[in-house]
Amino acid sequence: MYLFPLFLPVISWICTGLFGKALGKNGVILLNISCMILTFLSTVFIFLEVCIYKYSCVVALGSWIRCGLFDISFEFLFDSITATMLLVVSFISLLVHLYSIDYMKTDPHFIRFLTYLTLFTFFMFILLTAGSLLQFFAGWEGVWLASYLLINFWFT
């Protein structure tokens, strides 16, 4: 359940990027908004469980680098600061998606813009939930990449 808000933007990003033309503009809007609403609701659940009920969680998925005693694991950390920031970022991301859909509705590359926007949201969640510095760096670089793509959206 804790990884649900991390994988919803990835699902939206992949479906929008690969099947955006087939889904059409309305299908992409429905997919992105439903994923962002579910992401926000799941972060509300995480916030309640972690901050109100005082339950911290670490979801370990494996090891990135293991060499003797040196071990960098691939894990997601959910404590009170992370849960609070996840709630804030998911709410603001939902609002940005809603605003962008109305603002960009006449743009011919609307689907590509929403693809970049959901990619940005995913990397923000990776950045917030990082359990190691290497994973934090990967999230930071992903936010940089998505920001670069969004800033250079209008290249013509």
N, C-alpha and C positions, 0 to 999 in steps of 0.2 A: 504494500500500500504506500510506503514511503517513496518508492521510485516512480509512482504514478505521475506526479507533476513533472518529472524529468522526461518521461517517455512520451507524454502527450504532445509536447511541442515537436519532438522528433518525428512522431507519426504524422503530424500535420505538415511538417517540413518535407518529408519524403513524398507524401501523397500529393501535396501541392506542386512540388518540383517535378515529379515524374508524370503525374496524371492531371495536371492543372488544365491543360488544353481540353482533355476529354471531359473533365468535370464541368468546365465552363465557369464563368464568373460567379454565378449564383451558387454553384456547388462548392467552389473554393471558399466563398464567404461563409457558407453554412458550416463547412468543415473547420475553418479556422476559428470562427466564433464559438462553436460548440467545444472545440478542444481548449480554448482559452477559458471558457466558463468552467469546464470540468477541472482544469488546472487550478483555477482560483478556489473552487469548492474543496478540492483535495488539500490545498495549502491551508485552508481554514481548518480542516480536520487535523492536519499536522500541527498547526498552531495550538489548537485546543488540547491535543494530547500531550504535546511537549511543554507548553508554557503553563497551562492551567493544571494539568494532572502531574506535572513535574516528571516526565518520562523522556529521557534522552535516548537516542538510538544511533547506532553505527551499523550501516549496511555494507559489509565487506564482500566484494565480488571476486577478489583474487589478488594476485601479486603482479606488479609491473616489473620490478627488478628484484631479484633475489640472488645474493652473492655472499655466502657465509652468514655472518651476523647482520649484514646490511640488507634490509628488506623495505622496499617501497610498495605499499599495498594500494590497490584500487578500491577505495571505500568512500562512502558518502556519510557525512556527519550531520546529524539532526539534533541540535541543542536549542536553547531558548533564543539565542541571537540569530541563528540560522532560520529558525521557524518564523521569527518576526520579520526578517528580511525577505524570506520567501513569500510571506503574505503581502508585504508591500510591493515587491517586484511583480508578483502575479496580478495584483489589482491594477497597478499602473500599466502593465503590459496589456491587460484586457482593455483598459481605456484607450491606450494607443492604437490597438487593433481596431476598436470601434471607430475612433476618429479617422484613422487612415483609410478605412473602407469607404467612409463617406467622402473624404477629401480626394482620394485617388480613383474614384469610380469611373471617371472619364479617361483615365490614362490608358494607352494601348498596351502597356507592359505591367498592368495591375497585378497579374498573377506572380510575376517575377518579384515584384516589390513585397508582396505578402510572404513569399518564400524566404526572402532575406530577413524579414521582420520576425518570422517564427524561428529562424536560425539564431538570431540575436537573443531571443527569449531563452532558447535552449542553452546557449553558452552562458548566459547570466545565471541560470540555475546550476550549471556545472561549477561555475565560479563560486557561488554561494555555498554549495554543499560539499566542496572539496575536502577530502580527508587527509591529503598530503600536499606538500608544496609543488610537486610535479603535476598533480592533477589541477591545482590552483593555477599554475602557469598555463596549462592547456586550456582551461576555461578563460583565462585572461587573453590569451592569443586568439581564441575563438571569438570573444567579444570584439577584439580589434578587427578581425577579419570581417565579421558581420557589419561592424560600423563602417569599415572601408567600403563594403559593397553597398550599404545604404547611402553613404555620402556620395558615392560615384554612380548613383542609380541613373541619373540623366546624363548619359555620356554622349548624346548626339546634340 
